[in-house]
Amino acid sequence: MSRYTRPPNTSLFVRNVADATRPEDLRREFGRYGPVVDVYIPLDFYTRRPRGFAYIQYPLCHCIFY
């Protein structure tokens, strides 16, 4: 194995997230598919409003194959 090999990607990019969506809402919905480590909804620097997308992070050891 190469020393430059990166670990498998464990985060999921979610688009079209409404402004009123809370991290708890996404954690509940995406928790159906496995344990969720973190939910990150980036905010716009100037307006401090959500930018419309989110990242859902799953644990490294949990693999989802559907």
All heavy atoms as a GROMACS GRO file, in nm:
protein
  561
    1MET      N    1   0.084  -0.118   0.000
    1MET     CA    2   0.000   0.000   0.000
    1MET      C    3   0.088   0.124   0.000
    1MET      O    4   0.185   0.133   0.074
    1MET     CB    5  -0.091  -0.002   0.122
    1MET     CG    6  -0.186   0.114   0.124
    1MET     SD    7  -0.332   0.090   0.225
    1MET     CE    8  -0.271   0.127   0.386
    2SER      N    9   0.054   0.218  -0.081
    2SER     CA   10   0.131   0.341  -0.093
    2SER      C   11   0.115   0.428   0.032
    2SER      O   12   0.011   0.431   0.095
    2SER     CB   13   0.083   0.418  -0.216
    2SER     OG   14   0.141   0.546  -0.219
    3ARG      N   15   0.219   0.502   0.064
    3ARG     CA   16   0.210   0.591   0.180
    3ARG      C   17   0.121   0.712   0.150
    3ARG      O   18   0.088   0.788   0.240
    3ARG     CB   19   0.347   0.635   0.224
    3ARG     CG   20   0.417   0.725   0.127
    3ARG     CD   21   0.552   0.764   0.179
    3ARG     NE   22   0.612   0.860   0.090
    3ARG     CZ   23   0.714   0.935   0.121
    3ARG    NH1   24   0.768   0.923   0.238
    3ARG    NH2   25   0.763   1.020   0.036
    4TYR      N   26   0.087   0.731   0.023
    4TYR     CA   27   0.001   0.843  -0.014
    4TYR      C   28  -0.145   0.804  -0.026
    4TYR      O   29  -0.228   0.884  -0.063
    4TYR     CB   30   0.048   0.903  -0.147
    4TYR     CG   31   0.187   0.958  -0.139
    4TYR    CD1   32   0.292   0.895  -0.202
    4TYR    CD2   33   0.213   1.072  -0.066
    4TYR    CE1   34   0.421   0.945  -0.193
    4TYR    CE2   35   0.341   1.122  -0.056
    4TYR     CZ   36   0.444   1.058  -0.120
    4TYR     OH   37   0.571   1.108  -0.110
    5THR      N   38  -0.177   0.681   0.007
    5THR     CA   39  -0.315   0.636   0.001
    5THR      C   40  -0.396   0.706   0.108
    5THR      O   41  -0.357   0.711   0.225
    5THR     CB   42  -0.324   0.484   0.022
    5THR    OG1   43  -0.244   0.420  -0.076
    5THR    CG2   44  -0.466   0.436   0.011
    6ARG      N   45  -0.508   0.760   0.068
    6ARG     CA   46  -0.595   0.830   0.160
    6ARG      C   47  -0.700   0.734   0.216
    6ARG      O   48  -0.737   0.638   0.151
    6ARG     CB   49  -0.664   0.944   0.088
    6ARG     CG   50  -0.564   1.048   0.037
    6ARG     CD   51  -0.627   1.145  -0.054
    6ARG     NE   52  -0.728   1.224   0.014
    6ARG     CZ   53  -0.804   1.312  -0.045
    6ARG    NH1   54  -0.793   1.333  -0.174
    6ARG    NH2   55  -0.893   1.379   0.022
    7PRO      N   56  -0.750   0.762   0.335
    7PRO     CA   57  -0.856   0.677   0.389
    7PRO      C   58  -0.984   0.694   0.306
    7PRO      O   59  -1.001   0.797   0.239
    7PRO     CB   60  -0.876   0.730   0.532
    7PRO     CG   61  -0.818   0.865   0.532
    7PRO     CD   62  -0.711   0.867   0.427
    8PRO      N   63  -1.073   0.597   0.310
    8PRO     CA   64  -1.196   0.610   0.233
    8PRO      C   65  -1.278   0.731   0.279
    8PRO      O   66  -1.275   0.767   0.397
    8PRO     CB   67  -1.270   0.480   0.260
    8PRO     CG   68  -1.199   0.413   0.370
    8PRO     CD   69  -1.065   0.475   0.385
    9ASN      N   70  -1.349   0.789   0.186
    9ASN     CA   71  -1.431   0.905   0.216
    9ASN      C   72  -1.550   0.863   0.302
    9ASN      O   73  -1.619   0.768   0.271
    9ASN     CB   74  -1.479   0.967   0.085
    9ASN     CG   75  -1.543   1.101   0.107
    9ASN    OD1   76  -1.551   1.149   0.218
    9ASN    ND2   77  -1.589   1.162   0.000
   10THR      N   78  -1.571   0.934   0.411
   10THR     CA   79  -1.680   0.899   0.500
   10THR      C   80  -1.784   1.010   0.512
   10THR      O   81  -1.870   1.004   0.598
   10THR     CB   82  -1.626   0.867   0.641
   10THR    OG1   83  -1.558   0.981   0.691
   10THR    CG2   84  -1.535   0.747   0.638
   11SER      N   85  -1.775   1.113   0.430
   11SER     CA   86  -1.874   1.220   0.438
   11SER      C   87  -1.960   1.223   0.312
   11SER      O   88  -1.918   1.185   0.203
   11SER     CB   89  -1.808   1.356   0.460
   11SER     OG   90  -1.725   1.389   0.353
   12LEU      N   91  -2.082   1.266   0.333
   12LEU     CA   92  -2.182   1.272   0.227
   12LEU      C   93  -2.219   1.417   0.204
   12LEU      O   94  -2.251   1.489   0.299
   12LEU     CB   95  -2.304   1.190   0.271
   12LEU     CG   96  -2.421   1.183   0.176
   12LEU    CD1   97  -2.382   1.105   0.051
   12LEU    CD2   98  -2.538   1.116   0.245
   13PHE      N   99  -2.215   1.461   0.079
   13PHE     CA  100  -2.250   1.598   0.042
   13PHE      C  101  -2.399   1.600   0.007
   13PHE      O  102  -2.445   1.521  -0.075
   13PHE     CB  103  -2.166   1.641  -0.077
   13PHE     CG  104  -2.198   1.777  -0.129
   13PHE    CD1  105  -2.164   1.889  -0.057
   13PHE    CD2  106  -2.260   1.793  -0.252
   13PHE    CE1  107  -2.191   2.016  -0.105
   13PHE    CE2  108  -2.287   1.919  -0.301
   13PHE     CZ  109  -2.253   2.030  -0.227
   14VAL      N  110  -2.475   1.690   0.070
   14VAL     CA  111  -2.619   1.700   0.048
   14VAL      C  112  -2.651   1.840  -0.004
   14VAL      O  113  -2.615   1.940   0.060
   14VAL     CB  114  -2.697   1.674   0.180
   14VAL    CG1  115  -2.846   1.681   0.156
   14VAL    CG2  116  -2.657   1.543   0.240
   15ARG      N  117  -2.716   1.847  -0.120
   15ARG     CA  118  -2.751   1.977  -0.179
   15ARG      C  119  -2.898   2.010  -0.153
   15ARG      O  120  -2.974   1.927  -0.109
   15ARG     CB  121  -2.726   1.975  -0.329
   15ARG     CG  122  -2.584   1.954  -0.364
   15ARG     CD  123  -2.553   1.975  -0.509
   15ARG     NE  124  -2.648   1.910  -0.598
   15ARG     CZ  125  -2.643   1.919  -0.729
   15ARG    NH1  126  -2.548   1.989  -0.786
   15ARG    NH2  127  -2.730   1.858  -0.804
   16ASN      N  128  -2.934   2.134  -0.185
   16ASN     CA  129  -3.072   2.184  -0.175
   16ASN      C  130  -3.128   2.172  -0.034
   16ASN      O  131  -3.242   2.130  -0.014
   16ASN     CB  132  -3.164   2.113  -0.275
   16ASN     CG  133  -3.122   2.139  -0.416
   16ASN    OD1  134  -3.070   2.245  -0.448
   16ASN    ND2  135  -3.143   2.042  -0.503
   17VAL      N  136  -3.048   2.210   0.064
   17VAL     CA  137  -3.092   2.209   0.203
   17VAL      C  138  -3.161   2.342   0.231
   17VAL      O  139  -3.105   2.449   0.204
   17VAL     CB  140  -2.971   2.188   0.298
   17VAL    CG1  141  -3.013   2.200   0.442
   17VAL    CG2  142  -2.906   2.054   0.270
   18ALA      N  143  -3.282   2.336   0.283
   18ALA     CA  144  -3.360   2.458   0.311
   18ALA      C  145  -3.294   2.538   0.423
   18ALA      O  146  -3.223   2.483   0.508
   18ALA     CB  147  -3.502   2.420   0.350
   19ASP      N  148  -3.320   2.669   0.424
   19ASP     CA  149  -3.262   2.757   0.526
   19ASP      C  150  -3.308   2.720   0.666
   19ASP      O  151  -3.234   2.740   0.763
   19ASP     CB  152  -3.299   2.902   0.498
   19ASP     CG  153  -3.224   2.961   0.380
   19ASP    OD1  154  -3.133   2.893   0.328
   19ASP    OD2  155  -3.256   3.074   0.341
   20ALA      N  156  -3.428   2.667   0.679
   20ALA     CA  157  -3.482   2.635   0.810
   20ALA      C  158  -3.437   2.498   0.861
   20ALA      O  159  -3.470   2.462   0.974
   20ALA     CB  160  -3.634   2.639   0.805
   21THR      N  161  -3.361   2.425   0.783
   21THR     CA  162  -3.316   2.292   0.823
   21THR      C  163  -3.212   2.301   0.934
   21THR      O  164  -3.119   2.380   0.926
   21THR     CB  165  -3.257   2.216   0.703
   21THR    OG1  166  -3.354   2.212   0.600
   21THR    CG2  167  -3.216   2.077   0.741
   22ARG      N  168  -3.231   2.221   1.037
   22ARG     CA  169  -3.138   2.217   1.149
   22ARG      C  170  -3.053   2.091   1.140
   22ARG      O  171  -3.094   1.993   1.079
   22ARG     CB  172  -3.215   2.217   1.281
   22ARG     CG  173  -3.301   2.342   1.300
   22ARG     CD  174  -3.387   2.328   1.422
   22ARG     NE  175  -3.469   2.206   1.407
   22ARG     CZ  176  -3.530   2.143   1.506
   22ARG    NH1  177  -3.519   2.189   1.628
   22ARG    NH2  178  -3.602   2.035   1.485
   23PRO      N  179  -2.935   2.092   1.201
   23PRO     CA  180  -2.852   1.971   1.201
   23PRO      C  181  -2.925   1.849   1.259
   23PRO      O  182  -2.907   1.737   1.212
   23PRO     CB  183  -2.732   2.009   1.286
   23PRO     CG  184  -2.722   2.157   1.273
   23PRO     CD  185  -2.864   2.205   1.261
   24GLU      N  186  -3.010   1.872   1.358
   24GLU     CA  187  -3.084   1.761   1.418
   24GLU      C  188  -3.177   1.695   1.316
   24GLU      O  189  -3.198   1.573   1.319
   24GLU     CB  190  -3.167   1.809   1.538
   24GLU     CG  191  -3.086   1.866   1.651
   24GLU     CD  192  -3.048   2.012   1.630
   24GLU    OE1  193  -3.119   2.083   1.555
   24GLU    OE2  194  -2.947   2.055   1.685
   25ASP      N  195  -3.236   1.776   1.226
   25ASP     CA  196  -3.324   1.721   1.123
   25ASP      C  197  -3.248   1.629   1.029
   25ASP      O  198  -3.294   1.519   0.997
   25ASP     CB  199  -3.388   1.835   1.041
   25ASP     CG  200  -3.470   1.930   1.126
   25ASP    OD1  201  -3.521   1.886   1.231
   25ASP    OD2  202  -3.481   2.048   1.088
   26LEU      N  203  -3.131   1.672   0.987
   26LEU     CA  204  -3.050   1.590   0.897
   26LEU      C  205  -2.996   1.467   0.969
   26LEU      O  206  -2.991   1.358   0.911
   26LEU     CB  207  -2.934   1.672   0.840
   26LEU     CG  208  -2.975   1.787   0.747
   26LEU    CD1  209  -2.854   1.867   0.708
   26LEU    CD2  210  -3.046   1.733   0.625
   27ARG      N  211  -2.958   1.482   1.094
   27ARG     CA  212  -2.908   1.369   1.172
   27ARG      C  213  -3.016   1.261   1.184
   27ARG      O  214  -2.990   1.142   1.170
   27ARG     CB  215  -2.863   1.414   1.310
   27ARG     CG  216  -2.800   1.305   1.393
   27ARG     CD  217  -2.755   1.359   1.528
   27ARG     NE  218  -2.653   1.462   1.515
   27ARG     CZ  219  -2.523   1.438   1.509
   27ARG    NH1  220  -2.479   1.315   1.511
   27ARG    NH2  221  -2.438   1.538   1.499
   28ARG      N  222  -3.140   1.303   1.206
   28ARG     CA  223  -3.251   1.208   1.218
   28ARG      C  224  -3.277   1.136   1.086
   28ARG      O  225  -3.292   1.014   1.082
   28ARG     CB  226  -3.377   1.279   1.265
   28ARG     CG  227  -3.495   1.186   1.287
   28ARG     CD  228  -3.619   1.257   1.338
   28ARG     NE  229  -3.664   1.360   1.246
   28ARG     CZ  230  -3.659   1.492   1.269
   28ARG    NH1  231  -3.611   1.537   1.382
   28ARG    NH2  232  -3.702   1.578   1.179
   29GLU      N  233  -3.280   1.211   0.975
   29GLU     CA  234  -3.308   1.150   0.845
   29GLU      C  235  -3.197   1.058   0.798
   29GLU      O  236  -3.223   0.947   0.753
   29GLU     CB  237  -3.333   1.259   0.740
   29GLU     CG  238  -3.460   1.338   0.762
   29GLU     CD  239  -3.584   1.250   0.757
   29GLU    OE1  240  -3.590   1.158   0.672
   29GLU    OE2  241  -3.674   1.272   0.838
   30PHE      N  242  -3.072   1.102   0.808
   30PHE     CA  243  -2.961   1.023   0.757
   30PHE      C  244  -2.914   0.918   0.858
   30PHE      O  245  -2.839   0.829   0.822
   30PHE     CB  246  -2.846   1.114   0.714
   30PHE     CG  247  -2.877   1.185   0.586
   30PHE    CD1  248  -2.933   1.312   0.587
   30PHE    CD2  249  -2.853   1.125   0.464
   30PHE    CE1  250  -2.963   1.378   0.469
   30PHE    CE2  251  -2.883   1.189   0.345
   30PHE     CZ  252  -2.939   1.315   0.348
   31GLY      N  253  -2.961   0.927   0.981
   31GLY     CA  254  -2.930   0.826   1.080
   31GLY      C  255  -2.995   0.693   1.050
   31GLY      O  256  -2.958   0.590   1.104
   32ARG      N  257  -3.092   0.692   0.960
   32ARG     CA  258  -3.157   0.568   0.918
   32ARG      C  259  -3.058   0.474   0.847
   32ARG      O  260  -3.079   0.354   0.843
   32ARG     CB  261  -3.270   0.597   0.820
   32ARG     CG  262  -3.382   0.679   0.875
   32ARG     CD  263  -3.484   0.702   0.768
   32ARG     NE  264  -3.584   0.798   0.809
   32ARG     CZ  265  -3.684   0.835   0.734
   32ARG    NH1  266  -3.700   0.785   0.615
   32ARG    NH2  267  -3.771   0.922   0.780
   33TYR      N  268  -2.955   0.531   0.788
   33TYR     CA  269  -2.862   0.454   0.706
   33TYR      C  270  -2.733   0.418   0.779
   33TYR      O  271  -2.644   0.358   0.720
   33TYR     CB  272  -2.830   0.531   0.577
   33TYR     CG  273  -2.955   0.567   0.504
   33TYR    CD1  274  -3.006   0.697   0.507
   33TYR    CD2  275  -3.026   0.472   0.434
   33TYR    CE1  276  -3.122   0.730   0.441
   33TYR    CE2  277  -3.143   0.503   0.368
   33TYR     CZ  278  -3.191   0.633   0.372
   33TYR     OH  279  -3.307   0.664   0.307
   34GLY      N  280  -2.723   0.456   0.903
   34GLY     CA  281  -2.605   0.425   0.982
   34GLY      C  282  -2.579   0.534   1.084
   34GLY      O  283  -2.642   0.639   1.081
   35PRO      N  284  -2.488   0.509   1.176
   35PRO     CA  285  -2.458   0.609   1.279
   35PRO      C  286  -2.392   0.734   1.218
   35PRO      O  287  -2.304   0.723   1.134
   35PRO     CB  288  -2.361   0.537   1.373
   35PRO     CG  289  -2.305   0.426   1.292
   35PRO     CD  290  -2.407   0.388   1.190
   36VAL      N  291  -2.439   0.850   1.259
   36VAL     CA  292  -2.388   0.977   1.209
   36VAL      C  293  -2.294   1.036   1.313
   36VAL      O  294  -2.329   1.049   1.430
   36VAL     CB  295  -2.504   1.075   1.180
   36VAL    CG1  296  -2.452   1.212   1.141
   36VAL    CG2  297  -2.594   1.018   1.071
   37VAL      N  298  -2.173   1.072   1.269
   37VAL     CA  299  -2.074   1.132   1.358
   37VAL      C  300  -2.096   1.283   1.371
   37VAL      O  301  -2.095   1.337   1.481
   37VAL     CB  302  -1.930   1.104   1.307
   37VAL    CG1  303  -1.828   1.179   1.389
   37VAL    CG2  304  -1.903   0.956   1.307
   38ASP      N  305  -2.119   1.349   1.257
   38ASP     CA  306  -2.130   1.495   1.258
   38ASP      C  307  -2.216   1.542   1.142
   38ASP      O  308  -2.221   1.477   1.037
   38ASP     CB  309  -1.990   1.557   1.247
   38ASP     CG  310  -1.990   1.707   1.269
   38ASP    OD1  311  -2.077   1.756   1.345
   38ASP    OD2  312  -1.902   1.775   1.213
   39VAL      N  313  -2.281   1.655   1.162
   39VAL     CA  314  -2.357   1.723   1.056
   39VAL      C  315  -2.307   1.866   1.050
   39VAL      O  316  -2.306   1.936   1.152
   39VAL     CB  317  -2.509   1.721   1.084
   39VAL    CG1  318  -2.584   1.799   0.980
   39VAL    CG2  319  -2.560   1.578   1.092
   40TYR      N  320  -2.265   1.909   0.932
   40TYR     CA  321  -2.211   2.045   0.915
   40TYR      C  322  -2.289   2.118   0.808
   40TYR      O  323  -2.297   2.070   0.695
   40TYR     CB  324  -2.063   2.038   0.879
   40TYR     CG  325  -2.000   2.171   0.848
   40TYR    CD1  326  -2.001   2.274   0.941
   40TYR    CD2  327  -1.942   2.196   0.724
   40TYR    CE1  328  -1.944   2.397   0.913
   40TYR    CE2  329  -1.884   2.318   0.696
   40TYR     CZ  330  -1.886   2.418   0.790
   40TYR     OH  331  -1.830   2.540   0.762
   41ILE      N  332  -2.350   2.229   0.844
   41ILE     CA  333  -2.422   2.314   0.749
   41ILE      C  334  -2.346   2.446   0.742
   41ILE      O  335  -2.354   2.528   0.835
   41ILE     CB  336  -2.568   2.338   0.792
   41ILE    CG1  337  -2.641   2.205   0.809
   41ILE    CG2  338  -2.640   2.428   0.692
   41ILE    CD1  339  -2.782   2.218   0.863
   42PRO      N  340  -2.269   2.470   0.635
   42PRO     CA  341  -2.192   2.594   0.624
   42PRO      C  342  -2.281   2.718   0.616
   42PRO      O  343  -2.390   2.714   0.559
   42PRO     CB  344  -2.113   2.577   0.494
   42PRO     CG  345  -2.120   2.433   0.462
   42PRO     CD  346  -2.246   2.381   0.522
   43LEU      N  347  -2.233   2.827   0.675
   43LEU     CA  348  -2.303   2.954   0.672
   43LEU      C  349  -2.231   3.052   0.581
   43LEU      O  350  -2.108   3.048   0.569
   43LEU     CB  351  -2.312   3.014   0.812
   43LEU     CG  352  -2.382   2.931   0.918
   43LEU    CD1  353  -2.375   3.002   1.053
   43LEU    CD2  354  -2.524   2.901   0.880
   44ASP      N  355  -2.308   3.141   0.519
   44ASP     CA  356  -2.249   3.247   0.438
   44ASP      C  357  -2.174   3.343   0.531
   44ASP      O  358  -2.223   3.377   0.639
   44ASP     CB  359  -2.359   3.322   0.363
   44ASP     CG  360  -2.304   3.429   0.273
   44ASP    OD1  361  -2.264   3.398   0.160
   44ASP    OD2  362  -2.299   3.546   0.319
   45PHE      N  363  -2.056   3.385   0.490
   45PHE     CA  364  -1.971   3.469   0.574
   45PHE      C  365  -2.037   3.603   0.608
   45PHE      O  366  -2.029   3.650   0.722
   45PHE     CB  367  -1.838   3.495   0.502
   45PHE     CG  368  -1.742   3.576   0.583
   45PHE    CD1  369  -1.670   3.519   0.686
   45PHE    CD2  370  -1.725   3.710   0.556
   45PHE    CE1  371  -1.581   3.594   0.761
   45PHE    CE2  372  -1.636   3.787   0.630
   45PHE     CZ  373  -1.564   3.729   0.733
   46TYR      N  374  -2.104   3.664   0.512
   46TYR     CA  375  -2.160   3.798   0.532
   46TYR      C  376  -2.300   3.797   0.592
   46TYR      O  377  -2.332   3.876   0.680
   46TYR     CB  378  -2.160   3.875   0.401
   46TYR     CG  379  -2.020   3.897   0.349
   46TYR    CD1  380  -1.972   3.822   0.242
   46TYR    CD2  381  -1.934   3.988   0.409
   46TYR    CE1  382  -1.843   3.840   0.195
   46TYR    CE2  383  -1.805   4.006   0.364
   46TYR     CZ  384  -1.760   3.932   0.257
   46TYR     OH  385  -1.632   3.948   0.212
   47THR      N  386  -2.387   3.710   0.542
   47THR     CA  387  -2.526   3.711   0.587
   47THR      C  388  -2.551   3.618   0.705
   47THR      O  389  -2.654   3.630   0.771
   47THR     CB  390  -2.620   3.668   0.474
   47THR    OG1  391  -2.592   3.533   0.438
   47THR    CG2  392  -2.605   3.760   0.353
   48ARG      N  393  -2.458   3.525   0.732
   48ARG     CA  394  -2.470   3.427   0.840
   48ARG      C  395  -2.591   3.335   0.820
   48ARG      O  396  -2.642   3.277   0.915
   48ARG     CB  397  -2.478   3.494   0.978
   48ARG     CG  398  -2.364   3.590   1.007
   48ARG     CD  399  -2.228   3.531   0.991
   48ARG     NE  400  -2.202   3.426   1.090
   48ARG     CZ  401  -2.100   3.342   1.083
   48ARG    NH1  402  -2.015   3.351   0.985
   48ARG    NH2  403  -2.084   3.250   1.174
   49ARG      N  404  -2.639   3.322   0.696
   49ARG     CA  405  -2.748   3.231   0.664
   49ARG      C  406  -2.689   3.104   0.603
   49ARG      O  407  -2.581   3.107   0.545
   49ARG     CB  408  -2.843   3.296   0.564
   49ARG     CG  409  -2.918   3.415   0.624
   49ARG     CD  410  -3.010   3.481   0.526
   49ARG     NE  411  -3.109   3.385   0.477
   49ARG     CZ  412  -3.164   3.392   0.356
   49ARG    NH1  413  -3.131   3.488   0.273
   49ARG    NH2  414  -3.251   3.303   0.319
   50PRO      N  415  -2.760   2.991   0.613
   50PRO     CA  416  -2.710   2.867   0.553
   50PRO      C  417  -2.689   2.883   0.402
   50PRO      O  418  -2.764   2.954   0.335
   50PRO     CB  419  -2.821   2.766   0.581
   50PRO     CG  420  -2.893   2.822   0.699
   50PRO     CD  421  -2.884   2.971   0.686
   51ARG      N  422  -2.587   2.815   0.350
   51ARG     CA  423  -2.552   2.827   0.209
   51ARG      C  424  -2.629   2.731   0.119
   51ARG      O  425  -2.612   2.733  -0.002
   51ARG     CB  426  -2.402   2.806   0.192
   51ARG     CG  427  -2.323   2.917   0.259
   51ARG     CD  428  -2.176   2.899   0.241
   51ARG     NE  429  -2.141   2.899   0.100
   51ARG     CZ  430  -2.023   2.860   0.053
   51ARG    NH1  431  -1.931   2.815   0.135
   51ARG    NH2  432  -1.998   2.863  -0.074
   52GLY      N  433  -2.712   2.644   0.176
   52GLY     CA  434  -2.795   2.558   0.095
   52GLY      C  435  -2.742   2.417   0.076
   52GLY      O  436  -2.798   2.340  -0.002
   53PHE      N  437  -2.635   2.382   0.145
   53PHE     CA  438  -2.584   2.246   0.137
   53PHE      C  439  -2.530   2.206   0.274
   53PHE      O  440  -2.516   2.288   0.363
   53PHE     CB  441  -2.478   2.230   0.028
   53PHE     CG  442  -2.356   2.314   0.047
   53PHE    CD1  443  -2.247   2.266   0.118
   53PHE    CD2  444  -2.348   2.442  -0.007
   53PHE    CE1  445  -2.132   2.344   0.134
   53PHE    CE2  446  -2.235   2.519   0.008
   53PHE     CZ  447  -2.127   2.470   0.079
   54ALA      N  448  -2.504   2.075   0.288
   54ALA     CA  449  -2.456   2.023   0.416
   54ALA      C  450  -2.366   1.903   0.392
   54ALA      O  451  -2.364   1.846   0.283
   54ALA     CB  452  -2.574   1.982   0.504
   55TYR      N  453  -2.290   1.868   0.494
   55TYR     CA  454  -2.206   1.749   0.493
   55TYR      C  455  -2.250   1.660   0.609
   55TYR      O  456  -2.263   1.707   0.722
   55TYR     CB  457  -2.059   1.784   0.510
   55TYR     CG  458  -2.002   1.864   0.397
   55TYR    CD1  459  -1.989   2.002   0.405
   55TYR    CD2  460  -1.960   1.801   0.280
   55TYR    CE1  461  -1.936   2.075   0.301
   55TYR    CE2  462  -1.907   1.874   0.175
   55TYR     CZ  463  -1.895   2.011   0.186
   55TYR     OH  464  -1.843   2.083   0.083
   56ILE      N  465  -2.270   1.533   0.580
   56ILE     CA  466  -2.303   1.433   0.681
   56ILE      C  467  -2.182   1.343   0.693
   56ILE      O  468  -2.136   1.286   0.594
   56ILE     CB  469  -2.425   1.347   0.641
   56ILE    CG1  470  -2.541   1.434   0.591
   56ILE    CG2  471  -2.465   1.254   0.754
   56ILE    CD1  472  -2.599   1.525   0.693
   57GLN      N  473  -2.128   1.328   0.813
   57GLN     CA  474  -2.010   1.243   0.831
   57GLN      C  475  -2.049   1.116   0.905
   57GLN      O  476  -2.111   1.119   1.011
   57GLN     CB  477  -1.902   1.316   0.910
   57GLN     CG  478  -1.776   1.234   0.922
   57GLN     CD  479  -1.668   1.307   0.997
   57GLN    OE1  480  -1.687   1.416   1.048
   57GLN    NE2  481  -1.553   1.246   1.006
   58TYR      N  482  -2.010   1.004   0.844
   58TYR     CA  483  -2.030   0.872   0.903
   58TYR      C  484  -1.897   0.823   0.960
   58TYR      O  485  -1.791   0.867   0.917
   58TYR     CB  486  -2.080   0.773   0.797
   58TYR     CG  487  -2.222   0.798   0.753
   58TYR    CD1  488  -2.250   0.867   0.635
   58TYR    CD2  489  -2.328   0.753   0.830
   58TYR    CE1  490  -2.380   0.890   0.595
   58TYR    CE2  491  -2.459   0.776   0.790
   58TYR     CZ  492  -2.484   0.844   0.673
   58TYR     OH  493  -2.614   0.867   0.634
   59PRO      N  494  -1.900   0.727   1.054
   59PRO     CA  495  -1.774   0.674   1.107
   59PRO      C  496  -1.695   0.601   1.000
   59PRO      O  497  -1.752   0.548   0.905
   59PRO     CB  498  -1.816   0.578   1.218
   59PRO     CG  499  -1.962   0.575   1.219
   59PRO     CD  500  -2.015   0.669   1.118
   60LEU      N  501  -1.566   0.597   1.016
   60LEU     CA  502  -1.478   0.535   0.918
   60LEU      C  503  -1.504   0.386   0.903
   60LEU      O  504  -1.500   0.332   0.794
   60LEU     CB  505  -1.332   0.557   0.957
   60LEU     CG  506  -1.227   0.503   0.864
   60LEU    CD1  507  -1.241   0.567   0.726
   60LEU    CD2  508  -1.089   0.529   0.918
   61CYS      N  509  -1.537   0.317   1.010
   61CYS     CA  510  -1.551   0.172   1.005
   61CYS      C  511  -1.686   0.127   0.951
   61CYS      O  512  -1.705   0.010   0.923
   61CYS     CB  513  -1.530   0.112   1.144
   61CYS     SG  514  -1.650   0.169   1.265
   62HIS      N  515  -1.782   0.218   0.936
   62HIS     CA  516  -1.915   0.180   0.890
   62HIS      C  517  -1.924   0.202   0.739
   62HIS      O  518  -1.916   0.313   0.691
   62HIS     CB  519  -2.021   0.263   0.960
   62HIS     CG  520  -2.160   0.222   0.926
   62HIS    ND1  521  -2.218   0.110   0.978
   62HIS    CD2  522  -2.251   0.277   0.845
   62HIS    CE1  523  -2.340   0.098   0.930
   62HIS    NE2  524  -2.362   0.199   0.850
   63CYS      N  525  -1.939   0.094   0.666
   63CYS     CA  526  -1.950   0.102   0.520
   63CYS      C  527  -2.094   0.077   0.478
   63CYS      O  528  -2.160  -0.013   0.529
   63CYS     CB  529  -1.860   0.000   0.452
   63CYS     SG  530  -1.687   0.026   0.490
   64ILE      N  531  -2.143   0.156   0.384
   64ILE     CA  532  -2.280   0.143   0.336
   64ILE      C  533  -2.276   0.094   0.192
   64ILE      O  534  -2.222   0.161   0.105
   64ILE     CB  535  -2.353   0.278   0.344
   64ILE    CG1  536  -2.350   0.332   0.487
   64ILE    CG2  537  -2.495   0.264   0.295
   64ILE    CD1  538  -2.401   0.471   0.500
   65PHE      N  539  -2.333  -0.020   0.167
   65PHE     CA  540  -2.340  -0.075   0.032
   65PHE      C  541  -2.484  -0.110   0.002
   65PHE      O  542  -2.539  -0.203   0.059
   65PHE     CB  543  -2.253  -0.200   0.017
   65PHE     CG  544  -2.108  -0.174   0.038
   65PHE    CD1  545  -2.044  -0.210   0.155
   65PHE    CD2  546  -2.033  -0.110  -0.060
   65PHE    CE1  547  -1.911  -0.184   0.175
   65PHE    CE2  548  -1.898  -0.083  -0.042
   65PHE     CZ  549  -1.838  -0.121   0.075
   66TYR      N  550  -2.548  -0.034  -0.086
   66TYR     CA  551  -2.686  -0.062  -0.125
   66TYR      C  552  -2.693  -0.076  -0.273
   66TYR      O  553  -2.627  -0.017  -0.349
   66TYR     CB  554  -2.779   0.051  -0.080
   66TYR     CG  555  -2.794   0.057   0.069
   66TYR    CD1  556  -2.725   0.150   0.145
   66TYR    CD2  557  -2.877  -0.033   0.136
   66TYR    CE1  558  -2.740   0.155   0.282
   66TYR    CE2  559  -2.891  -0.028   0.272
   66TYR     CZ  560  -2.823   0.067   0.346
   66TYR     OH  561  -2.838   0.072   0.480
   0.00000   0.00000   0.00000
